Amino acid sequence: MAVQPDHAFLLRQTRVLCASYAHWTGRALIDSNDESVGQRLWQAPFAVVSHGTQDDPIFNYGNVCALDLFRMDWREFTQLPSRLSAEPLAREERERLLQRVTAHGFVDDYAGMRIASDGTRFMIQNATVWNLLDENGTYCGQAARFDRP
């Protein structure tokens, strides 16, 4: 049986994702403010991923759509350094994007090739990438939202 995130983590991370997205973009990430928001984001028809603040950031969230695209389960995905989701030649471009997000809070025009665990490549387009802020306004990582290719 695949490991799933615990409910408390899912709810806490969903709140950070949604509040930070609204802070930077002025838009709602998901249409819900009640207790079901965690489950609704988890099962959304678009991908949402996030990573933490480590020197080599590791994914700490991927909803069902993202896990399906990357062909990983929760445990595999949340052990993956986010830089490894991009092709080696695209990693410099990805790093420039993350620096741009750090400087401006978010971008909503990102496109790039990604690699699934089985080597399949897929293109993400018109992705929104944003800085994550915790409930105290402290930077705690970055996230991305993109549609299924």
Secondary structure, DSSP 4 states (H G I P E B T S, - for coil): ------HHHHHHHHHHHHHHHHHHHSS-SSS--STTHHHHHHT-SEEEEEE--SSS-BEEEE-HHHHHHHT--HHHHTTSBGGGGB-GGGHHHHHHHHHHHHHHSEEEEEEEEEE-TTS-EEEEEEEEEEEEE-TTS-EEEEEEEEE--
